[in-house]
Amino acid sequence: MVTTFTLPNSCTEPDGSAVIRVLGYNIRSMRDDTDALARVIAACAPDLVLVQEAPRFFRWRKKLARLAAASGLVILSGGATAAGPALLCSLRATVERTEDVLLPLTPGLHRRGLATAVVRFGGARLGVVSCHLSLQDEERFTQGGLLLDRLAGMGVEHAVVGGDLNERPDGPTFQKLAGHLQDAWAKAPWGAEYTWTPSDPYQRIDAIFATPGIEILGCGVPIGHPGVTENDLRAATDHLPVLAALKIPAA
């Protein structure tokens, strides 16, 4: 099902609160059509992009910088130094600090990490976390708890988390996160729901969450959004993106 209404544009309100667009996107190390990928990102006009599977090997910074530039953005944090998650932002963001966090390594499994930052939009101050959780059930659940711990220690009242959870909404890790944070799709569905696979979407394993106090104005896969074509969505990577419009109160 595709829910269609106009997603709000970014703006700063007279009281200092900010409406921002946040995009969550697993880009599969940019192994697919990077022109299509950049077109999708640019058409969504995000203030923040919460990336998973950013390039991690040879010249990874240059590859990520090229994607950011082609999308009208800049690199905020992450990439190989966070084991894959990364953050991009528009020049509208004022950056307070960034930190790349490596999660405990389970022998035989991939290293996982978090790309984190604290930014300001107008009078609104926001913590930001991009994550890509484990394929292994027990490790994934532990990582969900570590993510919440990290969020609690960031010293911010308002925060947004986005990522590839490798789990559906009825799974224990997804429910753990949704028990502490607002699941943006469930709160204000917009666009389409399922994020994997682009050719035959049948499940939601990618999500954007927000702390209580943030107003969710709409969230979903931007199918039908102006400038976003189904051909580009299928060519860009093996996940569909999640776009959310959020209203952040002034600090």
Secondary structure, DSSP 8 states (H G I E B T S, - for coil): -EE-------EE-TTS-EEEEEEEEE-GGG-S-HHHHHHHHHHH--SEEEEES---STTHHHHHHHHHHHTT-EEEEESGGGTS-EEEE-TT-EEEEEEEEE----TTS---EEEEEEEEETTEEEEEEEEE--SSHHHHHHHHHHHHHHHHTS--S-EEEEEE-SS-TTSHHHHHHHHHSEEHHHHSB-EE---B-SSS--B--EEEEE-TT-EEEEEEB-TT-TT--HHHHHHH-SS--EEEEEEE---
